[in-house]
Amino acid sequence: MNRIQHIKVVSNDPERMRFFLREIADLPEGFDIPSYGADPTDGAPRPVVATPKKDLSWEDIGSTRRMTGEPGFIAGSVESRQIQVFPSDQPDIWAIAIGTRDVEGTHAKCLANDFPTTPIVATPFNGGIIRAFFVIVGGITFEFLRVEPLPENS
């Protein structure tokens, strides 16, 4: 079975992204990679990404998806990792989902470090509950989530 190996991200604030990934997402340090691709000294204009407002709503996040409203699908499994695909007129990768046991603690760290963050929401999904929030860092949307069983009396 194939697995997702890694995700390639370009950001308008790589140092803030590094801080976020190490200190908030609790990923190990990793290593630096050499520059490749566009020459930063070529004088070409670089796009500017507006800083999102501090208090994001789930509607704000939904508007970034640019989906058509038609049904989508999930490819993969828990073992292989999953990719969600929805129809859109403008193809894009709109979020990176990170599973965590401590949604609440991670949310608190995002707020303490002034990252634009949605409230935590619990959503029924596939016979369980997904407790999650979104945060935008360096122009990239992340989702932190925990999958929980349904309560006994539901």
WOLINNOR-V115202 format. One record per helix or strand. SS is the DSSP state (helix for helix, strand for strand). FROM is the first residue (numbers start at 1). TO is the last residue. Records with the same first field share a line. If there is no record, write none. Layout:
SS = FROM-TO  FROM-TO
//
This chain:
helix = 14-24  58-64  103-112
strand = 55-55  67-67  73-77  81-85  88-88  96-99  116-117  121-125  128-137  140-149
//
